[in-house]
Every structure is written in structure tokens, then in C-alpha cells.
Amino acid sequence: MIRNYFKIALRQLRYNPLFSLLNILGLTVGLAVSTFIALYVWHEFHYDRHHPFAERTYRLLSVANYGGEEFMMAGLHESFATAIKQQIPEAEEVVRLSEGFGDVVLQSDEKHRFKEEKIGVADSPALSVLGVRLLSGNPKTALSEPGRIVLTRALAEKYFGNQYPIGRPLVYDKHYTLTVSGVLDDLPTNSVIQFNALVSLSSMPTLGATAQSVYKSAGFLTHYLVLRPGTHVAQVEAKLKKVKAGIQFVDMTANYILEAMPALHLDSRMAPKTGRQSLYILLTVALVILALAVINYVSLTTARATKRAREVGVRKAVGGQRGELIGQFFTESFLTTTLAFALSLGILQALFPWANQALDLHMDNRVLQQGSYWMLLLTLWLGCSLLAGSYPALLLSRFRPQEVLKGTMSSGRSGAAVRRVFTTVQFATSIGLLICSIVLYTQMRFLRTKNLGINRSQVVAMKIDAEMATQFPALRDAVRQWAGPENVAVSNTALFTDNISTWFMKTEKTKKQVMVNVLSVDKTFFKMMGIRWLYAPVGWEQKPVTNELTVFNQTLMKEAGIKGNPQQQAPPFKGAKTAGVVADFHVRSLHGPVSPMQLSVVSDSARALVANGGFLLVRLNAHTDVEKSLEKLKALYDGSKPIVPFDYYFLDDAYDRLYAKEQQLMRLFNGFTGLTLLVASLGLLGLITFSVEARTKEIGIRKVLGASVSGIVTLLSKDFLKLVVLSMLIASPIAWYAMDKWLQDFEYKVEIQWWMFALAGGSALVIAGLTVSFQSIKAALMNPVNSLRSE
């Protein structure tokens, strides 16, 4: 019997190629998108579950209050771990780890010297506790002694090629020779812990004065506690309050909390609040697109009910049971869904690398090999088969043979009403997503074009190493001679990054604690970067800067309660004389307001700005060849005989990276909107095709009686286009509410305007009109003699 079911199902696919193609294509698109989103959501929800002790591992977080704002920090002094082991017996193990302190130069020989990021430090238990697999080396001893470094496989191949790296020397930070003691397998992408190499923590006192100072007095290590089975987290948190009392470098006002390792990615107090919300949005979009594809199948299958009615009537008349008919229609649904599912998996495998890179999702192929993910896909496939087949099977199997064979059966108004509802839902969803995409694009364009109070256009930031302080004046002068003195400035800070120094300072007048961004710059910085003065320092234009000047922005003046000319008033902070005030400008993202800012204007940029590393800012000509300009800057840089490779970034690119999540969301919405419109259009094409087939005789009679082509096209199209207009009315308020909530995360945002809804609705109307017109015009131009003869 099952064999016969499949034979009939295959025959139906072969004899109805257009409807079969529309059904399979619609389901393929829906399943491909759904499986890809399911893959990404599964990946995000399964962060850090692969560690051996994941369920008992917790990150230690310091929470303090400054100026009425909660400030959280994971970095703690190295002595904290020793105190925890001594005073908290519930802690089975404590791991100390840092993902690095910025870029570091590594060198294996003269031909292999590169600047690397995420070169971290960790103590001996880290590799075993975190369950990182070593391809070479012993995880228990790889970080147990000073002078050892463990590399990832990619880094080991980069520096040593096919040679066996264990025991080989690697120069760290230009001067300090370490020994490679292990090679790690590629780290899972679904982990908050990411690094390219780990240096043994005990090596830090031997890696120069800066590293030694950090080791002795800074809070730079993230602490992970593995608690013994059955331990209550609240009890350990209470004991942590006593632990901090015996540690020298600790904030005594802070509280310490433990956060479960698997919850760090989405639910940590330091994680973005929108992370989980974004995943739920994507999951909803996936379900909606899959639902639209299933609706397409149901709608097209039930629309052809009258074509299958005679078959049902004959089979029932010769003894066929309703259960058998239901099995037959479920088999057809199962076969169609299986073909679509197989095609969607092929598309997923083929496009996974491209989509992963284009959408910047950071997933590796290992996620495709997870058994639980494939169980999810099988559930999706079976659920889709049941949902797609249930309504058509129940509807078609209930036809009465006497009505069908007598020709008295009506297709029924209820079926048509259901199909109208389905079409409305499809286009309402499409229009809603289109409105969201338009708002997303408008907001991102607003962020890119808004005046920040600082001109970042065409500015290259060249990294200057601290050890280049003696060569820096000559390099700066050479760049000035090439680019022009007015196009070259210096800063100690990487603008539009997370590396801007923040100090907590108490104002003299209001006694308020303020988080202040602190920068050191030279005099040229202000004019070159287009920063406007509210109160310029005395003699600013007439004489050079000979002594260090302290300049504040207007936001800091407001926080300090200073009005009027601040140069004639007491300074906002003790010991800081106000030399001038600049108009507010942004060096961070527009998610929040301008931060209070203090700028130190120094006279000797070689000494004061690059003593700890800095950046030479160069504005390129708007019409210059960027590639050739970078080659020239590299040549000038190499001419100073640096010990660090040439490194740079564009301020524009850094600013755009501040909105990476929003850019990613916009790309996803654009793609999903296009696919949703495709699925809706496929369904509409199928319905109008069926409508034309069902009304062939009516169209022929109308043409014989003198109906025009435009009249017939209008007759066939108007009902469908009315549904699109209704869809726009339904989708608009829902989309407005969703995007209004999303825009609340931005301090600076666009207004949602009427033209956004008009553009989305008009676009959907045009797409629907073209889809309907394709078949309507074809039917209207058909010779009535042929249509009436066939009837």
C-alpha cells in the first residue's frame, strides 16, 4: 500500500510540474532559511557547554558603584586566586586567564615577524579545566613554568610551517625569548574565551618593566572558579566578601558575584542586553518564513481541490477508506517536504562558508557535525511534513463521492476564505519585514552620516610603538613633508575603539563622581580633526604649546556644574587648571550620549604621546589613490628602521565597526525580507495560475462579449491586490511598534516617518502586481475559441 502511495505521489509531481515546482521551491527556501537560522541560534545558545566542568565553572565578577552608575569588571589581581584557595574550600580549582594586553610582536626568525592580537596569559590548570585539546604537548605542564608559550594550530603553522614546533624558541615583544610548549587545536567559535596563544602566567615578571608592573599591581586576570559538586553559589559569594579584605589591590567597596560559564555569552551582567532578544527575533523570523512556505503548500494544494475531487470520489466509490486517502495525501506532503529538505541541506552546505563570512557570524564547520543539531533538523522536517499535509489531507479526504460524481460539489467559500487569509498573512509578514529593513537602513545611514563633531573622513591612524620614541620626530617630520603639516596630528589613543582610557574623577563643585575619557593629543589635532573651540586657550593661534594644557569638553563642564567662561572660574577637578573648552565630539558609538572628556595638549609629542605607544593621524586627500598613499606611508615608516611591522587603521572603518551587530542585523533582515517576498510571490503566482485555469471558460465568454484585455486583467488582479493593501494596513502598526522599541537603544536616532510605510507597501504592491499580471495578461490575450473549445 505504501508503495502505491509513493507511486501516486510521484505521478502527481510529474503531471503537475508548475505546482510541484512552486511547492518544492517555496518549501526549499523556507527550510533553507530556517535551518540556517536554527544553526546560528543553536550555536549562540550553546556557548561554553563543551568544557569538562562547564556546569560547575563560574566567572568571578567585580561590581562597584561610581557616581551612581554600576561599573562591572572581570579583571582582578593575581593574588585573588591564592586567597580563594586558602579561604574557600568549596572552590575545587581556580583558573586565572587574560586574553591579552593589545598587539604583541612575535618572531621565530628574520622572515617570520608579525604583530599579533589576543596573545594571552594563563596559569597551569587553565588548559585542563577549559578542556582545550592539545595537538602537541602536555596540558598539565605546558604552562607550569616561566618562559613557556602555547600556540593555536594556525599560529604554529604561521611561524614554523611544517616543522615540529615543540621546544622551539619564539621571541615575544621584540626582546623576550619563550619556548613553545604546546600546540592547541582550533578553539570552538561558541566560547567567550578566545585567544591565539597563551603565555604562562609565571612568565610575566620576566617580560619587561611594563608586564612586571601590571603583574604586581593591576587587576588584569579573569578568574574562573570550579566549585565542588553540591556547592551553593550564594554561600561562596558571601565568603568572597571576607576574601577581599586580605588582598592589597582590590576595591573594598565592590561586591563580587559568580556567573555560570554557559550563561556568560547571553546572560552575563556585562553582556549586551539585546543579545538574547536578537536571537528570539531571528528565531521568530525563521518560524515565520517556514510558516509562509507551509502556507504556500497548503494554499496551492487546497486551491487544486476540485482537480482532485473526482479522484477522491472514484476511490471512495470503489471502497477506499478515508484513512487510506489521508495516508495518500500525507505521503504526497512527506515526499514534497523530503525533496525540499534535501535541497535545503545541499544549499546550506554549499552556501555555509559564504553566508558565514558575508553575515560575519563567526561559526565554524564543527557546528554542522553536532548530533543535537541534526536531531533539531529532523524534528523540523517531520513537523513541516505534518503541518503541510494535515489540512489538505483532512479537507480532500472528506469529499462525498455522490456529490463529486454527480457534479454537484462546490469548491466552497470556506476554502477560498482560508486562502485569502493565507495570502494576507504572507504579504503582511513581507511588508512588515520590508518596513523593518527600511528603518534599519535609514538608521544606519543616519549613524554613518551624522556630524560627530570630529571629522574622521580619510584619516589613517598609524600605530607607533613605545620603543620608537627616539625615531618618532624624524618619522613625523617626514610624513608632514609628504602630507602637509596641517594634515598630520598625534594622539596617544586609538579613536573609535574600546581602548580609550576612562578615569573616575570627583568634581570639586558638585562632588559628583564622573567617568571621564582621557586623551593626550598635540596642538594640530584640533584643527585637523575639525574640533570646534568654545573657549580656546589664551594665545592659542599666536604661540606654540610650551607647557601641557588641560582642555575639557562641554559635557564635562555641565557635569561639574560650571556655567559661563570656565577659564575665569575654579577648575572642575582639583589640581587641573582649565586652559580651554571644546564643543562635544564623539569618540565612541552613538548608542549613548557624549562622555565627559579631558584632553591633555602636550608640547613634546615624541616624549609625552608615544612614550607608551601612540598613533600618528594622517588625513589623505579626498581624490588620492589610497593604495599608493598607504605604500608611501609604509615606505616612510620602514625608513625609520622600526622594530615593529607597519600597522594602521582608518577611523571610518573603526567607526563602522562600532555598529557591527546592527550591520549584521540589517543584512539578515534584508536577506530574509527578500526571501519572504519570494515565497509570498511564489504562492501568489500559484493562486493566480489556478484562478486563471478555473475561470478559462468565463474569460473566453467575456472576450466574445467584447471585454477588453485591461478589463480582464483588472478582473483577475483586483481581489489579490486588495489583499496586499489589507496586508499593508495590518503590518504597519506592528512594524512601527517593533522598530520604535529597537530604536530606544540609541541616544541619537531617526524618526519613523510615513514614507517608510508607503515605500514598503508600494514595493509589495508592485511586486504583487507584476506577479499577478504575468498570468492575467497571458489569460486575457488567449484566443477565446481555443478556451471555449477545450471546455
Summary of the structure (lengths in Angstrom):
residues: 791
radius of gyration: 33.8
end to end distance: 35.4
largest distance: 106.8
contacts: 2565
relative contact order: 0.11
helix: 54%
strand: 16%
